[in-house]
Amino acid sequence: MGKQLVLNLRFNSKLTLIQNYRGILQYQFSIMASNTKHRLIFDLPKSERDLSLRSALNEAIQLAIEKNQPFVYRNSLCIQPNYFIHEYPDGKKFLIAQNQNNSEETVLRELR
C-alpha cells in the first residue's frame, strides 16, 4: 500500500482522511504554487485557513474518487489497532486488517 499520511481536519466535526502520501504532497505543492503570497497556513486568519483547508480537502476527495481509492477510517468494528474500514466510492465497504510489518492488507469482512 505504500506510505500513508493521516490528514486530520476539524471543522464542525472531526474528519480523518487517510490518503496516498504522494497525492497529499501534490495538493500541498499545488496550493503553495497557486498562492502568490506564499504565507504559511498557520499565519492565515481562521476563516481564510478554514476555507483553504476545505478547498484542499475537496480536491483530495475528488482525486480519491477519480482513482477509486478507498476512504480509510476506524470505527467501533475496529477492535484491534491494525483494523481499518475501507469504503470505496462505488459503495463497497470492507473491514480489513493491515500487517504492520509489511503493510499487507487482509479483508476480514465485507460490510456492504
N, C-alpha and C positions, 0 to 999 in steps of 0.2 A: 504494500500500500504506500510505502514511502514515508517521508517526513510529513508530519501534520502539525498544524498550528491551531490553537484554540483561540477564537476571537470572541471575547465577552463584551457585549454591548448592553448598556442599561438605558432604557427609555421608560415607558410606562410599566414594562415588565422585563424580566431578565430573559435574554435570548442568548443561547450558546450555539454558535455555529462553528463546526469543525470543517475546514476546507483544505484542499490541497495546498501545501506550502508554496508552491510555485505560483498558483493562482492568486493567493493573497498578496504576495510580493508584487505581482503585476499590477494589482489595484493600487497598492501603496505608491508605486512609482508613477502610475498614470495620474493619480491625484496630485502628486508632487509636481509632475511635469506640467499639468494644466494650471497650477497655481503660480501665477507670476510673482506673487509676493514672497513665496517660499517661507511662510510662517509655520512654526510648529503647531500641531493641532492643539496642544495644551495651552498655547498662548492665545487661542481664539476665545471670544466670548462664548458663554454656554450655549446660546441659541445658534450661533454660527457653527460651533463644534458639533452640536446635535444634528444640524442639517447636513454637514459634511459626512458625519458617520452614517446617517440614514442613507445618503446617496451612495456611499461606498458599499453598504450592506445590500442595497437593492441591486447594484451591479454584480456583486458576488453571488447573490441568489440567482439572478438571471443567468449568469455564466454556468453555475452548477446545474440549473435546469437544462440548458442547452447541451451540456456534456453528459446528461443523465447521471450525474453524480449524486450519491445519497446525502441527505441531511443526517448528521450523526449526532445523537444526543443520548442522555441517560434518563431513565425514569424508574418507577418502583419495580419493574421487572428485572432491572439490572442489579441482581443481588450479589454479584462478585465485582471486584474492581475492574476486571477486564471485560465486562459485559457492556454492550452498547446496542442502541436501536439504530438501524439503518432504514431510513424512509426515502424511497425513490420518487421522483416527480410523477411517475405513472401510477402512484398509489400503493405500490408494493411496500411492505414493511416487514423487517426481519429483526429478530433478536440474535445477535452474534457474539461470539467470544473471540477476543484477539490474543494470540500468543504473544506474550510480552518479550520473548527472546528474538523472534524473527518477524513480528507483525502479521503473521499468517492469520486469516480470519476463518472461523468455522460458524456456519449457520446453525443455531440451536433450535430455532422455531420460526416458522413463517407466521406472522401476525395478521397479515392482510393480503 
